[in-house]
Amino acid sequence: MRLVIARCSVDYAGRLSAHLPLATRLIMVKADGSVLVHSDGGSYKPLNWMSPPCSLSIAEPDAEQAEAGVSSVWTVAAKKSDDRLIVKVHEVLHDSEHELGVDPGLVKDGVEAHLQKLLAEQIELLGEGHTLVRREYMTAIGPVDILARDAKGAAVAVELKRRGDIDGVEQLTRYLELMNRDPHLAPVRGVFAAQEIKPQARRLAEDRGIRCVVLDYEAMKGVDSGVPTLF
């Protein structure tokens, strides 16, 4: 991961347009190719970003940009669209690179770990004909909770949460992006499973073609007729 603290302005062009005026910000360049621009506020959310697959190029400013104080121009280009994230760097205050290695992924609490075990044993709750491939299927950014096959043999990636929110949908989306690059798995469909799924998370999942399953934990622990609600 590369971390750059710089005085910069940022422009996003493509399906939408956005402009961040000159200010001091943190630019993160991750090993997966993503580029994120953060301020010192706003919690964990970046001000703007480009998700992989994308490419980063750094060029010298033109005469007009140099006269305005720009020292370099970063262009992050999406590979599947015409979207561009353009960062005009005026001054670099810090620039460092760090090797983080493979992340083991989020450690589940007791309920989530038990939900994973129960769903693996009762994989038919995902639908008739589903079969378990394995639990904790490893990807380059961590393990997806369950890899299964549906009745037609298509791969299904399942992310489990006690309470399903937008972060969980984003996490599953990243897993799906990587898994769908594997010709032995693709196409991989996503299932977001939880005891409770927030409305915003459900809308985001549906927009991305991810199926939501609400699990009855108590029924899974001891009642054979426990059936999830599908949305």
C-alpha positions in Angstrom: 0.0 0.0 0.0 1.2 3.5 -0.9 0.2 6.4 1.4 0.6 9.9 0.1 -0.3 13.1 2.1 -0.5 16.0 -0.4 -2.0 19.3 -1.1 -4.2 18.4 -4.1 -7.4 19.0 -6.0 -9.4 16.1 -7.3 -11.8 15.8 -10.3 -14.0 12.8 -11.2 -15.3 12.6 -14.7 -17.5 9.9 -16.3 -21.0 8.8 -15.3 -21.0 11.7 -12.9 -18.8 14.7 -12.3 -17.4 15.9 -9.0 -14.7 18.4 -7.9 -12.7 18.6 -4.7 -10.9 22.0 -4.4 -7.3 22.3 -3.3 -6.7 21.0 0.2 -4.4 18.6 2.2 -5.6 15.0 1.8 -4.5 11.4 2.1 -4.2 9.4 -1.1 -4.2 5.6 -0.7 -3.1 3.3 -3.5 -3.9 -0.3 -2.6 -2.3 -3.5 -3.9 -5.6 -4.4 -5.7 -5.3 -1.2 -7.8 -7.9 0.9 -6.0 -7.2 4.5 -5.3 -8.9 6.4 -2.5 -8.8 10.0 -1.5 -9.5 10.7 2.2 -9.9 13.9 4.3 -9.2 14.1 8.1 -12.9 13.7 8.8 -16.0 11.9 7.6 -15.2 8.7 9.4 -14.0 5.8 7.2 -15.5 6.9 3.9 -13.2 8.3 1.2 -14.1 11.6 -0.4 -13.7 10.0 -3.8 -12.2 6.8 -5.2 -11.7 4.5 -8.1 -12.3 0.8 -7.7 -10.4 -1.9 -9.6 -9.9 -2.9 -12.3 -8.2 0.4 -13.1 -4.8 1.9 -14.0 -2.8 4.7 -12.5 -0.5 7.0 -14.5 1.5 9.9 -13.2 2.5 12.7 -15.6 4.2 16.1 -15.5 1.8 19.1 -15.6 1.3 21.1 -18.7 2.5 24.7 -18.8 -0.8 26.1 -17.5 -1.1 23.6 -14.7 2.6 24.2 -13.7 1.9 28.0 -13.5 -1.0 27.2 -11.2 1.4 25.3 -8.9 0.7 21.7 -9.9 3.7 19.5 -9.6 2.2 16.3 -11.0 -1.0 14.9 -12.4 -2.4 11.5 -11.4 -4.9 9.9 -13.7 -6.8 6.9 -12.6 -8.6 5.3 -15.5 -11.3 2.6 -15.1 -10.8 -0.3 -17.5 -14.5 -1.1 -18.1 -15.8 2.5 -18.6 -14.6 6.0 -19.5 -14.5 7.1 -15.8 -11.5 9.1 -14.8 -10.2 10.2 -11.4 -7.7 13.1 -11.9 -5.6 14.2 -8.9 -3.6 17.4 -9.4 -0.8 17.3 -6.8 0.6 20.7 -5.7 2.8 19.6 -2.8 3.7 16.2 -1.3 4.1 16.2 2.4 4.5 12.5 2.9 5.0 9.5 0.6 5.6 5.9 1.9 5.0 2.3 0.8 4.1 -0.6 3.0 3.8 -4.3 2.4 0.8 -5.5 4.4 0.7 -9.1 3.1 -2.4 -11.3 2.8 -5.1 -10.3 5.2 -6.8 -13.2 7.1 -10.1 -11.5 6.8 -12.6 -10.5 9.5 -12.8 -12.8 12.5 -16.4 -13.7 13.1 -17.9 -13.4 16.6 -19.5 -16.5 18.2 -22.9 -16.1 16.6 -21.6 -15.4 13.1 -19.2 -18.4 13.3 -22.1 -20.6 14.5 -24.3 -19.3 11.7 -21.7 -20.3 9.2 -21.4 -23.8 10.6 -25.2 -24.3 10.7 -25.7 -23.0 7.2 -23.0 -25.2 5.9 -24.8 -28.2 7.5 -28.2 -26.9 6.2 -27.1 -25.6 2.8 -30.5 -26.5 1.4 -31.8 -23.3 3.1 -30.3 -21.4 0.1 -32.7 -23.3 -2.2 -33.5 -26.8 -3.3 -30.5 -28.6 -5.0 -27.8 -26.4 -3.4 -24.6 -28.3 -2.3 -21.7 -27.2 -0.2 -18.3 -26.8 -1.8 -16.4 -25.5 1.3 -16.5 -23.0 4.1 -14.0 -20.1 4.3 -13.1 -20.1 0.6 -10.0 -18.0 0.3 -9.7 -15.1 -2.1 -6.9 -12.6 -2.5 -8.5 -10.3 0.0 -9.7 -12.8 2.5 -12.1 -15.7 2.8 -15.7 -15.7 1.7 -17.8 -17.5 4.3 -19.3 -20.2 2.1 -18.8 -21.4 -1.5 -21.7 -23.5 -2.7 -23.2 -24.8 -6.0 -26.9 -24.3 -7.0 -29.1 -27.0 -8.6 -27.6 -26.2 -12.0 -24.1 -26.4 -10.8 -23.4 -22.6 -10.8 -21.1 -21.2 -8.1 -22.7 -19.3 -5.2 -20.6 -17.1 -2.8 -22.3 -16.5 0.6 -21.4 -13.8 3.0 -22.9 -14.2 6.5 -23.6 -11.5 9.1 -25.5 -11.3 12.3 -26.9 -7.9 11.2 -26.5 -7.2 7.5 -25.6 -3.6 6.6 -24.1 -1.8 3.6 -20.5 -2.7 4.6 -21.3 -6.4 4.4 -22.7 -5.9 0.9 -19.6 -4.0 -0.2 -17.4 -6.8 1.3 -19.3 -9.5 -0.7 -19.1 -7.3 -3.9 -15.3 -7.2 -3.6 -15.2 -11.0 -3.2 -17.5 -11.5 -6.2 -15.3 -9.2 -8.4 -12.3 -11.4 -7.7 -14.0 -14.7 -7.9 -15.6 -13.9 -11.2 -12.1 -13.5 -12.7 -11.5 -17.2 -12.1 -12.7 -19.1 -15.2 -13.1 -22.2 -13.1 -15.7 -20.5 -11.0 -17.4 -17.8 -13.1 -20.1 -16.9 -13.2 -20.4 -16.6 -9.4 -23.7 -15.4 -7.9 -23.8 -13.7 -4.5 -26.0 -14.4 -1.5 -26.0 -12.0 1.5 -27.3 -13.9 4.5 -28.0 -12.5 8.0 -30.4 -12.7 10.9 -31.5 -9.1 10.1 -30.8 -7.1 6.9 -31.1 -3.3 6.9 -33.3 -1.8 4.2 -30.5 0.2 2.7 -28.3 -2.9 2.5 -31.1 -4.9 0.9 -31.6 -2.2 -1.8 -27.9 -2.0 -2.5 -27.6 -5.8 -2.8 -30.6 -6.1 -5.1 -29.2 -3.3 -7.3 -26.0 -5.4 -7.6 -27.8 -8.6 -8.4 -27.1 -10.1 -4.9 -29.8 -12.2 -3.3 -30.7 -11.6 0.3 -31.6 -14.4 2.7 -32.8 -13.7 6.3 -31.9 -16.6 8.6 -33.8 -17.8 11.6 -30.9 -18.6 14.0 -33.1 -20.3 16.6 -34.8 -22.5 14.0 -31.5 -23.5 12.5 -30.2 -24.5 15.9 -33.1 -27.0 16.6 -36.1 -26.8 14.3 -35.9 -28.8 11.0 -38.6 -26.7 9.4 -36.8 -23.4 9.7 -37.0 -21.7 6.3 -35.3 -18.3 5.5 -37.3 -15.4 4.1 -36.2 -14.4 0.6 -36.2 -10.8 -0.6 
